[in-house]
Amino acid sequence: MESLVAFHKIVARYQRGENAIDLTVEKWLRIRESLEKTFTLSNFKEILDAVSIKVPLCLQYKDNCALCPVWTACGKGHEGSFGKFIRAI
């Protein structure tokens, strides 16, 4: 889907100095917009893949997840991809 941003593009933007919180919000806004336009199973798969990848804040906090401002919502390691997908919907 054209509105989703590939993680490698997010990484490049973060490395150029863009704010990790802004990039995270943009990622989730694009996922939400994509959900409103999704009509096929392949579109849902793309969204599931987008939901499952790290958020830009993961780049900033690396192995210090508990310090991340979205840790309670993310819960890395406590929820599978399907649960994240359902929460996104």
Beta strands, then each sheet from edge to edge (+ up, - down):
end
